[in-house]
């Protein structure tokens, strides 16, 4: 499976950005998909997860501001980010799970200025 993330950029605090992740390859085998992020000097953290059945979990820090969605027909996963804060600045990665293995996209930079 190959994952291609896009949509990052620079936005002012309070603004919005949308990220997309397109999967190719053995997409029929994909289970849960997730967004992670890694800020400079910090560990990579889970932002949101969506399962094939549509169950969703968010990190507490993004609840109520971020929305994850998934389009199986288009093999895509999206992350709509509203009310962005400077602390949301990070490289965002999409991830797909197949059985016990995780696959990763290349990451897209999100920078929120104060």
Order of alpha helices (4+ residues) and beta strands (2+ residues): beta-beta-beta-beta-beta-beta-beta-beta-beta-beta-beta
